[in-house]
Amino acid sequence: MNEGDVAIKYWVSRDLLSDLKLAKQFREKIATEGWGQAYLALRDPETMKWGNGIYSPKWISTHYTLLELKNLGLIPNREFEQSAQLLLDCMWQNQGLVRKGRYQDMCVGAMILNICAYGKLISEKLSEIVDYILKNQKEDGGWNCDRTSLKGSLHTTLSVLEAFLEFERSGYTYRLEDIHRAIPEGEEFILRKQLFRSVHSGEIIYPGFLICPYPSRWQYDILRALEYFAKSGHAFDPRMEEALNTLIERMDENGRMPVEKAHPNLVFFKLESGRSKSRINTYRMLVVLKAFRPSTFSELIKRT
């Protein structure tokens, strides 16, 4: 607890130690210390943008910086809310119609909902995004960035599930019954694939799903999926077992996870530059173990 960014201290005290009083103290410092302060300092106060762009350039645009601030746990402030409103106004128009015959990518819409719900924005556009997502759930239970596709994708489905989780936790009530019906189908879409295998062939769908860098950006991976299931309160499912064991094998004898190769593109700064072990992924893995392998979690905590 004495090392690492204040955001990590907030995560650990909240999710691993269940010390909400201490978590609150750390969370209040995210805007003025460490990574949170660094990101906020890079915002242009006149344009309200990061990286002089809304969705691009990746990963220094307004969209991806807001997503990272949300994941860090920044208490939404005036700067966050202004930029989130700008993102919503620029990226969601005409009920998602980008141009004739072209609607906003589903994964992008889901991330926008996630960000803006976290900021507790009040806008009919959030209801429109919910309508858009619910209308375009596939028969297999998933969602796809391409609304015309007949099949879901793991990337988009996880982004939608994360957005719905944040939408409800932030106090929104619009179409909650419909959302509650849609969520289990989306979760089953992921579980049916054992998080990373083809239902039909049993082969690994994409080797990149087994690489779990932080930040995840929009990309799916098995640690991000397991973290969602853990934080949403989902019960253990035997179909998680292989993915869980795959990650456990990467832990050293002290339970530390390695730093994994980041998704390429522009960044403002590296969160864990030069480290052989990742505080972030170690925390994320401990969250998963606490939920799905509590005996292993308890043993690791005793060692620290």
C-alpha positions as a Markdown table, in Angstrom:
| # | Residue | x | y | z |
|---|---|---|---|---|
| 1 | Met | 0.0 | 0.0 | 0.0 |
| 2 | Asn | 3.0 | 2.3 | 0.4 |
| 3 | Glu | 4.1 | 2.0 | -3.2 |
| 4 | Gly | 2.4 | 2.6 | -6.6 |
| 5 | Asp | 0.1 | 5.3 | -7.9 |
| 6 | Val | -2.7 | 6.6 | -5.7 |
| 7 | Ala | -5.2 | 5.1 | -8.1 |
| 8 | Ile | -3.8 | 1.6 | -7.4 |
| 9 | Lys | -4.0 | 2.3 | -3.7 |
| 10 | Tyr | -7.6 | 3.3 | -4.2 |
| 11 | Trp | -8.4 | 0.1 | -6.1 |
| 12 | Val | -6.6 | -2.1 | -3.6 |
| 13 | Ser | -8.2 | -0.6 | -0.5 |
| 14 | Arg | -11.7 | -0.7 | -2.2 |
| 15 | Asp | -11.6 | -4.2 | -3.8 |
| 16 | Leu | -9.1 | -6.2 | -2.0 |
| 17 | Leu | -9.1 | -4.8 | 1.6 |
| 18 | Ser | -12.8 | -3.7 | 1.6 |
| 19 | Asp | -11.7 | -0.6 | 3.5 |
| 20 | Leu | -14.1 | 2.0 | 2.1 |
| 21 | Lys | -13.0 | 4.8 | 4.4 |
| 22 | Leu | -9.4 | 4.4 | 3.2 |
| 23 | Ala | -10.5 | 4.0 | -0.4 |
| 24 | Lys | -12.4 | 7.3 | -0.2 |
| 25 | Gln | -9.2 | 9.0 | 1.1 |
| 26 | Phe | -7.1 | 7.7 | -1.8 |
| 27 | Arg | -9.9 | 8.4 | -4.4 |
| 28 | Glu | -10.0 | 12.0 | -3.4 |
| 29 | Lys | -6.3 | 12.4 | -4.3 |
| 30 | Ile | -6.6 | 10.9 | -7.9 |
| 31 | Ala | -7.3 | 14.4 | -9.4 |
| 32 | Thr | -4.3 | 16.0 | -7.7 |
| 33 | Glu | -1.6 | 13.3 | -7.7 |
| 34 | Gly | 0.0 | 10.7 | -10.0 |
| 35 | Trp | -1.6 | 9.5 | -13.2 |
| 36 | Gly | -4.9 | 11.3 | -12.7 |
| 37 | Gln | -3.3 | 14.6 | -12.2 |
| 38 | Ala | -1.0 | 14.0 | -15.2 |
| 39 | Tyr | -3.9 | 13.2 | -17.5 |
| 40 | Leu | -5.9 | 16.2 | -16.4 |
| 41 | Ala | -2.9 | 18.5 | -16.9 |
| 42 | Leu | -2.8 | 17.4 | -20.6 |
| 43 | Arg | -6.3 | 18.6 | -21.3 |
| 44 | Asp | -6.7 | 21.7 | -23.4 |
| 45 | Pro | -9.0 | 24.0 | -21.3 |
| 46 | Glu | -10.1 | 25.9 | -24.4 |
| 47 | Thr | -11.1 | 23.0 | -26.6 |
| 48 | Met | -11.9 | 20.6 | -23.7 |
| 49 | Lys | -10.0 | 18.0 | -25.7 |
| 50 | Trp | -7.1 | 15.7 | -25.1 |
| 51 | Gly | -4.7 | 15.1 | -28.0 |
| 52 | Asn | -6.6 | 17.7 | -30.1 |
| 53 | Gly | -9.1 | 15.0 | -31.1 |
| 54 | Ile | -12.3 | 13.4 | -30.1 |
| 55 | Tyr | -11.9 | 9.7 | -30.9 |
| 56 | Ser | -8.5 | 9.8 | -32.5 |
| 57 | Pro | -5.5 | 9.9 | -32.4 |
| 58 | Lys | -5.4 | 6.7 | -30.4 |
| 59 | Trp | -4.7 | 6.5 | -27.5 |
| 60 | Ile | -4.3 | 10.2 | -26.7 |
| 61 | Ser | -7.7 | 11.4 | -27.8 |
| 62 | Thr | -10.5 | 12.7 | -25.6 |
| 63 | His | -12.4 | 9.4 | -25.8 |
| 64 | Tyr | -9.6 | 7.2 | -24.6 |
| 65 | Thr | -8.3 | 9.6 | -22.0 |
| 66 | Leu | -11.8 | 9.9 | -20.4 |
| 67 | Leu | -12.1 | 6.1 | -20.5 |
| 68 | Glu | -8.8 | 5.8 | -18.7 |
| 69 | Leu | -9.7 | 8.5 | -16.1 |
| 70 | Lys | -13.0 | 6.6 | -15.5 |
| 71 | Asn | -11.1 | 3.3 | -15.0 |
| 72 | Leu | -8.6 | 5.0 | -12.6 |
| 73 | Gly | -11.5 | 6.0 | -10.4 |
| 74 | Leu | -11.3 | 9.8 | -10.8 |
| 75 | Ile | -14.2 | 11.5 | -9.1 |
| 76 | Pro | -16.0 | 13.1 | -12.0 |
| 77 | Asn | -15.2 | 16.8 | -11.9 |
| 78 | Arg | -16.1 | 19.8 | -14.0 |
| 79 | Glu | -13.3 | 19.0 | -16.5 |
| 80 | Phe | -14.4 | 15.4 | -16.9 |
| 81 | Glu | -18.1 | 16.3 | -17.3 |
| 82 | Gln | -17.4 | 19.0 | -19.8 |
| 83 | Ser | -15.3 | 16.7 | -22.0 |
| 84 | Ala | -17.7 | 13.8 | -21.6 |
| 85 | Gln | -20.5 | 16.1 | -22.9 |
| 86 | Leu | -18.3 | 17.2 | -25.8 |
| 87 | Leu | -17.7 | 13.5 | -26.6 |
| 88 | Leu | -21.4 | 12.7 | -26.5 |
| 89 | Asp | -22.3 | 15.7 | -28.6 |
| 90 | Cys | -19.7 | 15.0 | -31.3 |
| 91 | Met | -19.9 | 11.2 | -31.4 |
| 92 | Trp | -23.7 | 10.6 | -31.0 |
| 93 | Gln | -25.9 | 12.5 | -33.4 |
| 94 | Asn | -29.1 | 11.6 | -35.2 |
| 95 | Gln | -29.8 | 8.6 | -33.0 |
| 96 | Gly | -26.5 | 7.2 | -33.9 |
| 97 | Leu | -26.7 | 7.8 | -37.7 |
| 98 | Val | -23.2 | 8.9 | -38.6 |
| 99 | Arg | -24.0 | 9.4 | -42.3 |
| 100 | Lys | -26.5 | 7.9 | -44.8 |
| 101 | Gly | -26.6 | 4.1 | -44.2 |
| 102 | Arg | -23.8 | 4.3 | -41.6 |
| 103 | Tyr | -24.4 | 4.0 | -37.9 |
| 104 | Gln | -22.0 | 4.5 | -35.0 |
| 105 | Asp | -19.9 | 1.5 | -34.3 |
| 106 | Met | -21.6 | -0.5 | -31.5 |
| 107 | Cys | -18.4 | -0.8 | -29.4 |
| 108 | Val | -17.8 | 2.9 | -29.6 |
| 109 | Gly | -21.4 | 3.6 | -28.6 |
| 110 | Ala | -21.0 | 1.3 | -25.6 |
| 111 | Met | -17.8 | 3.0 | -24.5 |
| 112 | Ile | -19.5 | 6.4 | -24.8 |
| 113 | Leu | -22.3 | 5.2 | -22.6 |
| 114 | Asn | -19.8 | 3.8 | -20.1 |
| 115 | Ile | -18.0 | 7.1 | -19.9 |
| 116 | Cys | -21.0 | 9.4 | -19.8 |
| 117 | Ala | -22.9 | 7.2 | -17.3 |
| 118 | Tyr | -19.9 | 7.4 | -15.0 |
| 119 | Gly | -19.9 | 11.1 | -15.3 |
| 120 | Lys | -23.7 | 11.1 | -14.5 |
| 121 | Leu | -24.6 | 13.2 | -17.6 |
| 122 | Ile | -28.2 | 14.0 | -18.1 |
| 123 | Ser | -29.1 | 13.6 | -21.7 |
| 124 | Glu | -31.7 | 11.9 | -23.9 |
| 125 | Lys | -28.8 | 10.7 | -25.9 |
| 126 | Leu | -27.9 | 8.1 | -23.3 |
| 127 | Ser | -31.4 | 6.6 | -23.6 |
| 128 | Glu | -30.9 | 6.6 | -27.4 |
| 129 | Ile | -27.7 | 4.7 | -27.0 |
| 130 | Val | -29.4 | 2.2 | -24.7 |
| 131 | Asp | -32.2 | 1.7 | -27.3 |
| 132 | Tyr | -29.6 | 1.3 | -30.0 |
| 133 | Ile | -27.7 | -1.4 | -28.1 |
| 134 | Leu | -30.8 | -3.3 | -27.1 |
| 135 | Lys | -32.2 | -3.2 | -30.6 |
| 136 | Asn | -29.1 | -4.7 | -32.1 |
| 137 | Gln | -28.3 | -7.7 | -29.8 |
| 138 | Lys | -27.6 | -10.7 | -32.0 |
| 139 | Glu | -29.4 | -14.0 | -31.9 |
| 140 | Asp | -26.3 | -15.6 | -30.4 |
| 141 | Gly | -26.6 | -13.2 | -27.4 |
| 142 | Gly | -23.6 | -11.0 | -28.3 |
| 143 | Trp | -23.1 | -7.6 | -30.0 |
| 144 | Asn | -20.9 | -6.6 | -32.9 |
| 145 | Cys | -19.4 | -3.3 | -33.8 |
| 146 | Asp | -20.9 | -3.8 | -37.2 |
| 147 | Arg | -24.7 | -3.6 | -36.6 |
| 148 | Thr | -25.3 | -5.5 | -39.9 |
| 149 | Ser | -23.3 | -8.6 | -38.8 |
| 150 | Leu | -25.3 | -11.6 | -37.9 |
| 151 | Lys | -22.9 | -12.7 | -35.2 |
| 152 | Gly | -21.6 | -11.1 | -32.0 |
| 153 | Ser | -18.0 | -10.4 | -31.2 |
| 154 | Leu | -16.2 | -10.7 | -27.9 |
| 155 | His | -14.7 | -7.2 | -28.1 |
| 156 | Thr | -18.0 | -5.5 | -28.5 |
| 157 | Thr | -20.0 | -7.8 | -26.2 |
| 158 | Leu | -17.7 | -7.1 | -23.3 |
| 159 | Ser | -17.8 | -3.3 | -23.9 |
| 160 | Val | -21.6 | -3.5 | -23.9 |
| 161 | Leu | -21.7 | -5.5 | -20.6 |
| 162 | Glu | -19.3 | -3.1 | -18.9 |
| 163 | Ala | -21.4 | -0.1 | -20.1 |
| 164 | Phe | -24.6 | -1.7 | -18.8 |
| 165 | Leu | -22.9 | -2.4 | -15.4 |
| 166 | Glu | -21.8 | 1.3 | -15.1 |
| 167 | Phe | -25.2 | 2.5 | -16.3 |
| 168 | Glu | -27.0 | 0.8 | -13.5 |
| 169 | Arg | -24.4 | 1.5 | -10.8 |
| 170 | Ser | -24.5 | 5.2 | -11.6 |
| 171 | Gly | -28.2 | 5.3 | -10.8 |
| 172 | Tyr | -29.9 | 5.3 | -14.2 |
| 173 | Thr | -33.2 | 3.4 | -14.5 |
| 174 | Tyr | -34.1 | 3.7 | -18.2 |
| 175 | Arg | -35.2 | 0.3 | -19.5 |
| 176 | Leu | -33.5 | -1.6 | -16.7 |
| 177 | Glu | -35.8 | -4.6 | -17.0 |
| 178 | Asp | -34.8 | -4.9 | -20.7 |
| 179 | Ile | -31.1 | -4.5 | -19.8 |
| 180 | His | -31.4 | -7.2 | -17.1 |
| 181 | Arg | -32.8 | -9.6 | -19.7 |
| 182 | Ala | -30.1 | -8.8 | -22.2 |
| 183 | Ile | -27.1 | -9.1 | -19.9 |
| 184 | Pro | -27.3 | -12.9 | -19.2 |
| 185 | Glu | -27.5 | -13.6 | -22.9 |
| 186 | Gly | -24.3 | -11.5 | -23.4 |
| 187 | Glu | -22.5 | -13.2 | -20.6 |
| 188 | Glu | -23.5 | -16.6 | -21.9 |
| 189 | Phe | -22.1 | -15.6 | -25.3 |
| 190 | Ile | -18.7 | -15.1 | -23.6 |
| 191 | Leu | -18.9 | -18.2 | -21.4 |
| 192 | Arg | -20.1 | -20.4 | -24.2 |
| 193 | Lys | -16.7 | -19.7 | -25.8 |
| 194 | Gln | -14.9 | -20.5 | -22.5 |
| 195 | Leu | -13.8 | -16.9 | -22.9 |
| 196 | Phe | -11.5 | -17.5 | -25.8 |
| 197 | Arg | -12.3 | -20.7 | -27.8 |
| 198 | Ser | -14.5 | -21.3 | -30.8 |
| 199 | Val | -17.7 | -23.0 | -30.0 |
| 200 | His | -17.5 | -25.1 | -33.2 |
| 201 | Ser | -13.8 | -26.0 | -33.4 |
| 202 | Gly | -12.6 | -25.6 | -29.9 |
| 203 | Glu | -9.6 | -23.7 | -31.3 |
| 204 | Ile | -8.3 | -20.4 | -29.8 |
| 205 | Ile | -10.3 | -17.7 | -31.6 |
| 206 | Tyr | -7.4 | -15.2 | -31.5 |
| 207 | Pro | -4.1 | -15.5 | -29.7 |
| 208 | Gly | -4.3 | -11.8 | -28.7 |
| 209 | Phe | -7.1 | -12.7 | -26.4 |
| 210 | Leu | -4.6 | -14.3 | -24.1 |
| 211 | Ile | -2.4 | -11.2 | -23.9 |
| 212 | Cys | -3.7 | -8.9 | -21.2 |
| 213 | Pro | -2.1 | -5.4 | -21.1 |
| 214 | Tyr | -3.4 | -2.5 | -19.2 |
| 215 | Pro | -4.9 | -0.2 | -20.4 |
| 216 | Ser | -7.1 | -2.6 | -22.4 |
| 217 | Arg | -8.5 | 0.2 | -24.5 |
| 218 | Trp | -11.3 | -1.4 | -26.6 |
| 219 | Gln | -9.6 | -4.8 | -27.0 |
| 220 | Tyr | -11.0 | -7.9 | -25.4 |
| 221 | Asp | -8.8 | -10.2 | -23.4 |
| 222 | Ile | -9.4 | -13.0 | -20.8 |
| 223 | Leu | -8.3 | -11.0 | -17.8 |
| 224 | Arg | -10.6 | -8.1 | -18.7 |
| 225 | Ala | -13.5 | -10.6 | -19.1 |
| 226 | Leu | -12.8 | -12.3 | -15.8 |
| 227 | Glu | -12.5 | -8.9 | -14.1 |
| 228 | Tyr | -15.9 | -8.0 | -15.4 |
| 229 | Phe | -17.5 | -11.2 | -14.2 |
| 230 | Ala | -15.8 | -10.7 | -10.7 |
| 231 | Lys | -16.9 | -7.1 | -10.3 |
| 232 | Ser | -20.4 | -7.7 | -11.6 |
| 233 | Gly | -20.9 | -10.3 | -8.9 |
| 234 | His | -21.3 | -13.2 | -11.3 |
| 235 | Ala | -21.0 | -16.7 | -9.8 |
| 236 | Phe | -18.1 | -18.9 | -10.8 |
| 237 | Asp | -18.8 | -20.9 | -14.0 |
| 238 | Pro | -16.7 | -24.0 | -14.8 |
| 239 | Arg | -16.3 | -22.6 | -18.3 |
| 240 | Met | -14.0 | -19.9 | -16.8 |
| 241 | Glu | -11.6 | -22.6 | -15.5 |
| 242 | Glu | -9.2 | -22.8 | -18.5 |
| 243 | Ala | -8.8 | -19.0 | -18.8 |
| 244 | Leu | -8.3 | -18.7 | -15.1 |
| 245 | Asn | -5.7 | -21.4 | -15.0 |
| 246 | Thr | -3.9 | -19.8 | -18.0 |
| 247 | Leu | -3.5 | -16.6 | -16.0 |
| 248 | Ile | -2.6 | -18.2 | -12.7 |
| 249 | Glu | 0.3 | -19.9 | -14.5 |
| 250 | Arg | 1.8 | -16.5 | -15.3 |
| 251 | Met | 1.9 | -15.5 | -11.6 |
| 252 | Asp | 5.3 | -15.8 | -9.8 |
| 253 | Glu | 5.7 | -17.5 | -6.4 |
| 254 | Asn | 4.6 | -14.3 | -4.7 |
| 255 | Gly | 1.5 | -13.9 | -6.8 |
| 256 | Arg | 2.8 | -11.1 | -9.0 |
| 257 | Met | 1.7 | -10.8 | -12.6 |
| 258 | Pro | 4.1 | -9.7 | -15.4 |
| 259 | Val | 3.8 | -6.4 | -17.4 |
| 260 | Glu | 2.4 | -7.4 | -20.8 |
| 261 | Lys | 3.1 | -5.7 | -24.1 |
| 262 | Ala | 0.9 | -2.7 | -24.6 |
| 263 | His | -1.5 | -2.2 | -27.5 |
| 264 | Pro | 0.5 | -0.1 | -30.0 |
| 265 | Asn | -0.3 | 3.5 | -30.7 |
| 266 | Leu | 0.4 | 6.9 | -29.2 |
| 267 | Val | 0.4 | 7.3 | -25.4 |
| 268 | Phe | 0.9 | 10.3 | -23.2 |
| 269 | Phe | 3.1 | 8.3 | -20.8 |
| 270 | Lys | 3.6 | 4.7 | -19.8 |
| 271 | Leu | 2.0 | 3.6 | -16.6 |
| 272 | Glu | 4.5 | 0.8 | -15.8 |
| 273 | Ser | 7.6 | 1.6 | -17.8 |
| 274 | Gly | 10.6 | -0.6 | -17.1 |
| 275 | Arg | 8.9 | -2.9 | -14.6 |
| 276 | Ser | 9.2 | -6.7 | -14.9 |
| 277 | Lys | 6.1 | -7.1 | -12.6 |
| 278 | Ser | 2.8 | -5.3 | -13.0 |
| 279 | Arg | 1.2 | -3.8 | -9.9 |
| 280 | Ile | -1.9 | -3.2 | -12.1 |
| 281 | Asn | -2.3 | -6.7 | -13.5 |
| 282 | Thr | -1.5 | -8.2 | -10.1 |
| 283 | Tyr | -4.3 | -6.2 | -8.5 |
| 284 | Arg | -6.7 | -7.2 | -11.4 |
| 285 | Met | -5.7 | -10.9 | -11.0 |
| 286 | Leu | -6.3 | -10.7 | -7.2 |
| 287 | Val | -9.7 | -9.3 | -7.8 |
| 288 | Val | -10.5 | -12.3 | -10.0 |
| 289 | Leu | -9.0 | -14.8 | -7.5 |
| 290 | Lys | -10.9 | -13.2 | -4.6 |
| 291 | Ala | -14.1 | -13.9 | -6.5 |
| 292 | Phe | -13.4 | -17.3 | -8.1 |
| 293 | Arg | -10.5 | -18.8 | -6.1 |
| 294 | Pro | -10.9 | -17.4 | -2.6 |
| 295 | Ser | -8.5 | -20.0 | -1.0 |
| 296 | Thr | -5.7 | -19.0 | -3.4 |
| 297 | Phe | -6.5 | -15.3 | -2.8 |
| 298 | Ser | -6.3 | -15.8 | 1.0 |
| 299 | Glu | -3.0 | -17.6 | 0.7 |
| 300 | Leu | -1.5 | -14.9 | -1.4 |
| 301 | Ile | -2.7 | -12.1 | 0.9 |
| 302 | Lys | -1.1 | -13.9 | 3.9 |
| 303 | Arg | 2.3 | -13.7 | 2.1 |
| 304 | Thr | 2.1 | -10.0 | 1.5 |
